[in-house]
Amino acid sequence: MAAAPGDPGLSKLQFAPFSSALDVGFWHELTQRKLNEYRLDEAPKDIKGYYYNGDSAGLPARLTLEFSAFDM
């Protein structure tokens, strides 16, 4: 909940920019699935990634996609 003007104790809603990190294993798995399973199918696919924002101050948060992104 965003703070209304004059509400003590509530902080403002903030958004943090992030950088993406695509592991080489992700690209390999995507290539294999595109060639052998998806072929010409262009429908969206569900994948999972990991968001991490515990780095030192001043560094962007990370969204990481690994070879296991397709294990849903």
Secondary structure, DSSP 8 states (H G I E B T S, - for coil): ----TT-TT--------EEEEE-HHHHHHHHHHIIIIITT--S------EEE--S-TTS-EEEEE-GGGG--
